[in-house]
Amino acid sequence: MAIVVIFALALGLVHPQGVHPRLERAVHGAPPATPARLDRSAFLRAALGVVAGAAGAAVAAPARAETVASIGTSGLLFKDTLNIESFDDPKVSGVKLYVADFQRPINERLSANFFSDPTQASVTCVRTGTVALAADINTSAEGEEVFSQARSLFFKSVKVRRIYDKNSNALIYVSYSSRLSREDDSNKSRFKSTMCAVPIG
């Protein structure tokens, strides 16, 4: 059953929030509209949920993000894609965060590791107003995860954590990759990270 649903997602017949709008319009006899693009992160979230449900395991959904830009880079016909997404920190107001990462082209996916993408990502942040913190914000040295995006079905993900610097009265956001196996890391992306900082107040 899980395999059937995953392939339905790949064909665009099932949407993460239910029936794909294109299929729903066809059922009700309305003329088909341009289908909404099922982006990579939404597909992986849906596939993760289906597989975990079939196995009886619970998988936490990554933070929701909005696509700001999708830029074709290397390649002639099938290009790598640089995706830029924005999201909010649920415990901090007055800050907008942006994550940039790459998506492999379809020809590379068909040749190997269809559900896998590079795990190197960068984060930046911008102050959009008065920065205010929630009362229960994490002040430990490890900080708190505010964003997670799957880069393969089970083994890799990109994460963003928030750290509160009490001495400087600032917030630091750092991006990094997480993986189960260190062997599958030919470009050493697990050692790469980016960060940005925002003053509070």
C-alpha positions as CSV (number, residue, x, y, z in Angstrom):
1,M,0.0,0.0,0.0
2,A,2.8,2.4,0.9
3,I,4.5,1.8,-2.5
4,V,1.2,2.5,-4.3
5,V,0.8,5.8,-2.5
6,I,4.4,6.9,-3.1
7,F,4.0,6.3,-6.9
8,A,0.7,8.2,-6.8
9,L,2.6,11.1,-5.3
10,A,5.2,10.9,-8.0
11,L,2.6,11.0,-10.7
12,G,1.0,14.0,-9.2
13,L,-2.4,12.4,-8.4
14,V,-2.1,12.8,-4.6
15,H,-1.4,16.0,-2.8
16,P,0.2,16.2,0.7
17,Q,-3.0,17.8,1.9
18,G,-5.3,15.2,0.2
19,V,-6.5,14.7,-3.4
20,H,-4.5,16.6,-5.9
21,P,-6.5,19.7,-7.2
22,R,-6.1,18.4,-10.8
23,L,-7.7,15.1,-10.0
24,E,-10.5,16.7,-7.9
25,R,-11.4,19.1,-10.7
26,A,-11.5,16.2,-13.2
27,V,-13.9,14.3,-10.9
28,H,-16.3,17.3,-10.6
29,G,-16.2,18.0,-14.3
30,A,-14.5,21.3,-14.1
31,P,-11.9,22.2,-16.7
32,P,-8.4,21.3,-15.5
33,A,-6.3,24.2,-14.2
34,T,-2.5,24.5,-14.1
35,P,-1.5,22.0,-11.3
36,A,0.3,23.3,-8.3
37,R,3.9,22.1,-8.3
38,L,4.5,19.3,-5.8
39,D,8.0,20.4,-4.5
40,R,10.7,18.1,-3.4
41,S,10.4,18.7,0.3
42,A,6.6,18.2,0.2
43,F,7.1,14.9,-1.7
44,L,9.7,13.7,0.8
45,R,7.5,14.6,3.8
46,A,4.5,12.8,2.3
47,A,6.6,9.7,1.4
48,L,8.2,9.7,4.9
49,G,4.7,9.8,6.5
50,V,3.4,6.9,4.3
51,V,6.4,4.7,4.9
52,A,6.5,5.4,8.7
53,G,2.8,4.8,9.0
54,A,3.1,1.4,7.3
55,A,5.9,0.5,9.6
56,G,4.1,1.8,12.7
57,A,6.7,4.4,13.4
58,A,6.1,8.1,14.1
59,V,8.0,10.7,12.1
60,A,8.0,14.4,13.0
61,A,7.0,16.7,10.1
62,P,9.7,19.2,9.2
63,A,8.9,22.9,9.6
64,R,6.9,24.4,6.7
65,A,8.7,26.7,4.3
66,E,7.7,28.8,1.3
67,T,9.6,28.6,-1.9
68,V,11.0,32.1,-2.8
69,A,13.0,31.1,-5.9
70,S,14.0,28.1,-8.0
71,I,17.1,28.7,-10.2
72,G,18.5,26.4,-12.9
73,T,22.3,26.2,-12.6
74,S,24.6,23.5,-14.0
75,G,23.6,21.3,-16.9
76,L,22.4,21.7,-20.5
77,L,19.0,20.0,-20.7
78,F,18.5,18.7,-17.2
79,K,19.9,21.3,-14.8
80,D,20.7,21.3,-11.1
81,T,18.3,23.5,-9.2
82,L,19.1,26.0,-6.5
83,N,16.1,26.4,-4.3
84,I,15.6,29.3,-1.9
85,E,13.0,28.9,0.8
86,S,11.8,31.2,3.6
87,F,10.4,30.3,7.0
88,D,9.6,31.8,10.4
89,D,10.9,30.9,13.8
90,P,7.8,29.9,15.8
91,K,9.3,31.3,19.0
92,V,10.7,34.5,17.7
93,S,8.9,37.4,16.1
94,G,10.5,40.0,13.9
95,V,12.9,37.6,12.1
96,K,12.6,36.0,8.6
97,L,15.0,33.1,7.7
98,Y,16.1,31.9,4.3
99,V,17.6,28.6,3.4
100,A,19.3,27.9,0.0
101,D,20.0,24.3,-1.2
102,F,20.4,22.2,-4.3
103,Q,18.2,19.7,-6.0
104,R,19.5,17.1,-8.4
105,P,18.0,16.8,-12.0
106,I,15.7,14.0,-12.9
107,N,18.2,12.2,-15.1
108,E,20.6,11.8,-12.1
109,R,17.7,10.7,-9.9
110,L,16.7,7.9,-12.4
111,S,20.3,6.6,-12.5
112,A,20.8,6.3,-8.7
113,N,19.4,7.3,-5.3
114,F,16.1,8.8,-6.6
115,F,15.0,10.1,-3.2
116,S,18.4,11.6,-2.3
117,D,19.6,15.2,-2.7
118,P,22.8,17.1,-1.6
119,T,22.9,18.0,2.1
120,Q,24.9,21.2,1.9
121,A,22.7,24.2,2.6
122,S,23.2,27.8,3.7
123,V,21.0,30.0,6.0
124,T,20.7,33.7,6.3
125,C,18.3,35.9,8.4
126,V,16.9,39.3,8.2
127,R,15.3,41.5,10.8
128,T,11.7,42.5,9.8
129,G,10.7,44.3,13.0
130,T,11.2,44.4,16.7
131,V,12.7,41.0,17.8
132,A,10.8,39.4,20.6
133,L,11.3,36.0,22.2
134,A,8.7,33.5,23.5
135,A,8.8,32.9,27.3
136,D,9.8,29.3,26.8
137,I,12.7,29.9,24.4
138,N,15.6,27.4,24.8
139,T,18.7,29.1,26.3
140,S,21.0,26.0,26.5
141,A,24.3,25.8,24.7
142,E,22.8,23.2,22.2
143,G,20.0,25.6,21.2
144,E,16.8,24.5,19.6
145,E,16.0,23.1,16.2
146,V,13.7,25.4,14.2
147,F,13.8,23.8,10.7
148,S,14.4,20.3,9.3
149,Q,14.2,19.1,5.7
150,A,14.6,15.5,4.5
151,R,17.3,15.0,1.9
152,S,16.6,11.2,1.5
153,L,13.8,8.9,2.7
154,F,15.6,7.9,5.9
155,F,19.2,8.8,6.2
156,K,20.0,12.5,5.6
157,S,18.5,15.8,6.5
158,V,19.4,19.5,6.6
159,K,18.7,21.3,9.9
160,V,18.7,24.8,11.3
161,R,19.1,25.5,15.0
162,R,18.7,28.7,17.0
163,I,21.2,29.6,19.8
164,Y,20.6,32.4,22.2
165,D,23.7,34.4,23.0
166,K,22.8,36.0,26.4
167,N,26.0,38.0,26.7
168,S,25.5,39.7,23.4
169,N,21.7,39.7,23.5
170,A,21.6,38.1,20.1
171,L,20.2,35.1,18.3
172,I,22.4,32.9,16.2
173,Y,21.0,30.6,13.5
174,V,23.3,27.8,12.2
175,S,22.6,25.3,9.3
176,Y,24.2,21.8,9.2
177,S,23.5,18.4,7.8
178,S,22.7,15.2,9.8
179,R,23.1,11.7,8.6
180,L,23.0,8.1,9.9
181,S,26.2,7.0,8.1
182,R,29.4,9.0,7.8
183,E,30.5,6.7,4.9
184,D,28.0,8.2,2.4
185,D,29.6,11.7,2.4
186,S,32.2,11.9,-0.4
187,N,32.2,15.8,-0.4
188,K,32.4,16.0,3.4
189,S,29.2,18.1,3.7
190,R,28.7,17.0,7.3
191,F,31.6,19.3,8.2
192,K,30.1,22.3,6.4
193,S,27.8,24.9,8.1
194,T,26.7,28.4,7.7
195,M,25.2,30.9,10.2
196,C,23.7,34.3,10.7
197,A,23.0,36.5,13.8
198,V,20.2,38.9,14.7
199,P,20.3,41.4,17.6
200,I,17.4,41.2,20.0
201,G,15.2,44.3,20.7
